[in-house]
C-alpha cells in the first residue's frame, strides 16, 4: 500500500481473504477528519468477496472519522460482486447507483 500526499492510496497484488485483514489494519491510520482518501485499485490482481467487505469497511471508517472515501480503477470482477450484493452504499461509491 503506497500513499501520496494527495491521499491517493495505491493497492497492489491480490485483495482476497488471505490479504484483507492486513490491508485493513495497515489502512486504519490513514483516516483523519476532513481528509480525502482515494483507494486506487489499478494494481489489484485478484479479488473475492472479502475485497468487497473491505471497501464497505473503508466507507464506514471514513464516515465514522469524517474522511471522504473514494475508489478508482475498480476491477470489473469487483464491480460485478458489488452489483450482485445490492449494497446501496457500495453501489453509490463505485458510481453504479
C-alpha positions in Angstrom: 0.0 0.0 0.0 1.5 3.3 -1.1 0.0 6.7 -0.1 0.8 10.0 -1.7 0.4 13.5 -0.3 -3.0 13.9 -2.0 -4.5 11.0 -0.2 -4.3 8.5 -3.1 -3.8 5.0 -1.8 -2.4 2.7 -4.4 -3.0 -1.0 -3.8 -1.2 -3.8 -5.5 -1.5 -7.6 -5.6 -4.4 -9.7 -4.5 -7.2 -8.3 -2.4 -8.6 -11.6 -1.0 -9.5 -13.4 2.2 -5.8 -14.0 2.7 -4.8 -10.3 2.5 -7.7 -8.1 3.5 -7.1 -8.3 7.3 -3.6 -7.0 7.0 -4.7 -4.4 4.5 -7.4 -3.1 6.8 -5.0 -3.0 9.7 -2.4 -1.0 7.7 -5.1 1.4 6.4 -6.7 2.4 9.7 -4.2 5.1 10.5 -4.9 6.8 7.2 -8.4 8.0 8.2 -8.4 11.6 9.5 -11.2 14.2 9.8 -11.7 16.4 6.7 -9.3 14.2 4.7 -10.0 12.8 1.2 -8.8 9.3 0.6 -8.9 7.7 -2.9 -8.2 4.0 -2.9 -6.7 3.2 -6.4 -7.3 -0.4 -7.2 -5.5 -0.4 -10.6 -2.7 -2.6 -9.3 -5.0 -5.2 -7.7 -4.5 -8.6 -9.4 -7.3 -10.7 -7.8 -10.4 -10.1 -5.7 -13.1 -12.1 -3.9 -16.0 -11.2 -1.6 -13.5 -10.2 1.1 -12.4 -7.3 -1.1 -16.0 -6.0 -1.3 -16.3 -6.3 2.5 -13.1 -4.2 2.8 -14.4 -1.5 0.6 -17.6 -1.3 2.7 -15.5 -1.1 5.9 -13.4 1.7 4.4 -16.6 3.6 3.6 -17.8 3.1 7.2 -14.4 4.1 8.7 -14.5 7.2 6.6 -18.0 8.1 7.7 -17.1 7.5 11.4 -13.9 9.5 11.2 -15.1 12.3 9.0 -13.0 11.4 6.0 -14.2 11.4 2.4 -13.6 8.0 0.8 -13.5 7.3 -3.0 -12.4 4.4 -5.2 -10.6 4.5 -8.5 -9.9 1.8 -11.2 -12.2 -0.7 -9.6 -11.7 -4.1 -11.3 -14.7 -5.3 -13.3 -14.9 -8.5 -11.2 -15.3 -6.4 -8.0 -18.0 -4.3 -9.7 -19.8 -7.5 -10.5 -19.6 -8.6 -6.9 -21.0 -5.3 -5.8 -23.9 -5.4 -8.3 -24.9 -8.9 -7.0 -24.6 -7.8 -3.4 -27.2 -5.0 -3.7 -25.4 -2.9 -1.1 -26.6 0.7 -1.8 -23.6 2.3 -0.1 -21.0 0.4 -2.2 -23.0 0.8 -5.4 -23.1 4.6 -5.0 -19.4 4.7 -4.1 -18.5 2.8 -7.2 -20.7 5.0 -9.4 -23.2 2.2 -10.0 -26.3 3.7 -8.4 
